[in-house]
């Protein structure tokens, strides 16, 4: 394979990757934390679309526990999206 073909192949891979990542960024993922306690909807670009909290968790006397659960749910959702994004990148670059 000559240099021109290698460059063309690299450019094609780059275009494919950009297209897949653009689609991924627009996709909305839903993460269920602790059996519906908190549901986070987040797009592939890690923007929160919606958070639903089970009403039984809302206790005015214990806001700290709810705040910690929300943070943990968001962190898990973010980590999952990051892993999915890396899998897309690996699938294109490791062909």
LUMLUM-468341 format. One line per 10 residues: for each residue x, y, z of N, C-alpha, C, O. Coordinates in steps of 0.05 Angstrom, whole numbers, plus 5000, padded with zeros to 4 digits. Example, Ala and Ser with C-alpha at 12.3 -4.5 7.8 and 13.67 -1.06 7.14 Angstrom:
! LUMLUM-468341
5264,4886,5156,5246,4910,5156,5264,4934,5156,5285,4934,5169; 5257,4955,5142,5273,4979,5143,5258,5001,5157,5268,5023,5161 $
//
This chain:
! LUMLUM-468341
5017,4976,5000,5000,5000,5000,5018,5025,5000,5036,5027,5017; 5013,5042,4981,5029,5066,4980,5019,5088,4999,4997,5085,5011; 5034,5109,5002,5028,5131,5021,5001,5144,5014,4986,5151,5033; 4995,5147,4989,4970,5160,4981,4946,5143,4990,4926,5154,4999; 4948,5117,4987,4926,5099,4995,4923,5099,5025,4901,5099,5036; 4945,5100,5039,4945,5101,5069,4931,5127,5078,4915,5126,5097; 4937,5149,5066,4925,5174,5073,4895,5174,5068,4879,5184,5084; 4887,5163,5045,4859,5161,5038,4844,5144,5058,4822,5150,5066; 4857,5122,5066,4844,5104,5085,4842,5117,5112,4821,5115,5126; 4862,5132,5121,4861,5146,5146,4839,5168,5146,4825,5171,5166 $
4836,5182,5124,4816,5202,5121,4788,5190,5122,4770,5201,5134; 4785,5167,5109,4759,5153,5110,4752,5144,5138,4730,5148,5148; 4772,5133,5152,4768,5125,5180,4760,5149,5197,4742,5147,5214; 4773,5172,5193,4767,5196,5208,4738,5205,5203,4724,5213,5222; 4729,5205,5178,4702,5212,5171,4682,5193,5184,4661,5202,5195; 4687,5168,5183,4669,5148,5195,4667,5153,5225,4646,5152,5237; 4690,5157,5238,4691,5162,5267,4675,5187,5274,4659,5187,5292; 4679,5208,5259,4665,5233,5264,4635,5230,5262,4620,5240,5278; 4627,5215,5241,4598,5210,5237,4586,5194,5260,4565,5200,5270; 4600,5173,5267,4590,5156,5289,4589,5171,5316,4570,5168,5331 $
4609,5188,5321,4609,5203,5346,4588,5225,5346,4576,5231,5367; 4582,5236,5322,4561,5256,5321,4534,5243,5327,4518,5254,5342; 4529,5220,5315,4504,5205,5321,4503,5198,5350,4482,5200,5363; 4525,5189,5361,4526,5181,5389,4520,5205,5407,4505,5202,5427; 4531,5228,5401,4526,5252,5418,4497,5260,5419,4488,5271,5439; 4482,5254,5397,4454,5262,5396,4435,5241,5408,4412,5246,5414; 4445,5217,5413,4429,5195,5424,4424,5201,5454,4442,5211,5468; 4400,5194,5463,4394,5197,5492,4394,5169,5505,4381,5151,5495; 4409,5167,5526,4412,5143,5542,4396,5146,5568,4395,5168,5579; 4385,5124,5577,4370,5125,5602,4384,5106,5622,4390,5082,5615 $
4389,5115,5645,4403,5100,5666,4385,5098,5690,4376,5118,5702; 4380,5073,5698,4363,5068,5721,4381,5062,5745,4396,5042,5745; 4380,5079,5765,4396,5076,5789,4380,5063,5811,4360,5075,5820; 4388,5041,5821,4376,5027,5843,4346,5022,5839,4329,5031,5854; 4340,5008,5817,4312,4999,5811,4292,5021,5811,4271,5019,5823; 4298,5042,5797,4279,5064,5793,4280,5085,5814,4263,5104,5814; 4298,5084,5833,4300,5105,5853,4306,5132,5839,4293,5152,5845; 4325,5131,5821,4332,5155,5805,4336,5145,5777,4351,5126,5772; 4324,5159,5758,4328,5153,5730,4340,5178,5717,4329,5200,5719; 4363,5175,5704,4376,5197,5691,4376,5192,5661,4383,5171,5651 $
4367,5212,5646,4368,5212,5617,4390,5232,5609,4389,5255,5616; 4409,5221,5594,4433,5237,5587,4439,5232,5558,4438,5209,5549; 4447,5253,5544,4455,5249,5516,4484,5240,5515,4498,5241,5534; 4492,5230,5491,4519,5220,5488,4540,5240,5493,4563,5233,5498; 4533,5266,5490,4553,5286,5496,4552,5295,5526,4562,5316,5533; 4541,5277,5542,4540,5280,5572,4523,5303,5582,4528,5314,5603; 4504,5312,5566,4486,5333,5575,4461,5319,5587,4449,5302,5575; 4454,5327,5612,4431,5316,5625,4406,5326,5612,4402,5350,5609; 4389,5308,5604,4363,5314,5591,4341,5315,5612,4323,5332,5611; 4342,5296,5631,4320,5294,5651,4330,5277,5674,4345,5258,5671 $
4321,5284,5698,4325,5267,5722,4298,5263,5734,4283,5282,5740; 4291,5237,5739,4266,5230,5753,4273,5218,5779,4289,5199,5781; 4261,5228,5801,4267,5218,5828,4241,5205,5839,4220,5217,5838; 4244,5181,5849,4222,5168,5861,4213,5185,5885,4229,5192,5902; 4187,5191,5886,4176,5209,5907,4182,5199,5935,4183,5215,5954; 4184,5173,5939,4189,5163,5966,4217,5170,5977,4222,5168,6001; 4235,5179,5959,4262,5187,5968,4263,5215,5977,4283,5224,5990; 4242,5231,5972,4243,5259,5979,4235,5262,6008,4211,5261,6015; 4255,5266,6025,4251,5270,6053,4264,5297,6061,4288,5299,6061; 4247,5317,6068,4259,5343,6075,4279,5342,6098,4296,5360,6100 $
4277,5321,6114,4295,5319,6137,4322,5306,6129,4341,5307,6145; 4323,5294,6105,4348,5280,6097,4355,5286,6068,4356,5269,6051; 4359,5312,6063,4366,5320,6035,4394,5309,6027,4399,5304,6004; 4412,5306,6046,4439,5297,6040,4439,5270,6026,4454,5266,6007; 4424,5251,6036,4423,5224,6024,4414,5226,5995,4425,5213,5977; 4393,5241,5990,4382,5244,5963,4403,5258,5945,4407,5249,5922; 4417,5278,5955,4437,5292,5939,4460,5273,5932,4470,5273,5910; 4468,5256,5951,4489,5236,5946,4480,5216,5925,4496,5208,5908; 4455,5207,5927,4445,5187,5907,4444,5199,5879,4451,5186,5860; 4435,5224,5877,4434,5237,5851,4462,5240,5839,4466,5234,5816 $
4481,5248,5856,4509,5251,5846,4519,5224,5837,4532,5222,5816; 4514,5203,5852,4524,5176,5844,4510,5167,5819,4524,5155,5801; 4485,5171,5816,4470,5163,5791,4482,5178,5767,4486,5166,5746; 4487,5204,5770,4498,5219,5747,4526,5209,5741,4533,5207,5717; 4542,5205,5761,4569,5195,5756,4570,5168,5742,4586,5163,5724; 4552,5150,5750,4550,5124,5737,4541,5127,5708,4551,5113,5690; 4522,5144,5703,4513,5149,5676,4535,5161,5658,4539,5152,5636; 4550,5180,5669,4572,5192,5655,4594,5171,5648,4604,5171,5626; 4600,5154,5667,4620,5134,5663,4611,5114,5641,4627,5106,5624; 4586,5106,5642,4576,5088,5622,4577,5100,5594,4584,5086,5574 $
4570,5125,5591,4571,5139,5565,4600,5141,5556,4605,5137,5532; 4618,5147,5574,4646,5149,5566,4656,5122,5556,4670,5121,5535; 4649,5100,5569,4657,5074,5560,4645,5067,5532,4659,5055,5515; 4620,5074,5528,4608,5069,5502,4621,5085,5480,4626,5075,5458; 4628,5110,5486,4642,5128,5466,4669,5115,5459,4677,5115,5436; 4684,5106,5479,4710,5094,5474,4707,5068,5458,4724,5063,5441; 4686,5053,5462,4681,5029,5446,4677,5036,5417,4686,5022,5399; 4663,5058,5412,4659,5067,5384,4685,5074,5372,4691,5066,5349; 4701,5090,5386,4727,5098,5376,4745,5074,5370,4758,5072,5350; 4745,5055,5389,4761,5031,5385,4752,5014,5361,4768,5003,5346 $
4725,5013,5357,4715,4997,5335,4723,5008,5308,4726,4993,5289; 4726,5034,5306,4734,5047,5281,4764,5046,5277,4774,5040,5255; 4779,5051,5298,4808,5053,5295,4822,5026,5296,4845,5024,5287; 4809,5005,5305,4822,4979,5307,4814,4960,5285,4816,4936,5287; 4804,4971,5263,4796,4954,5241,4820,4950,5222,4817,4937,5202 $
//
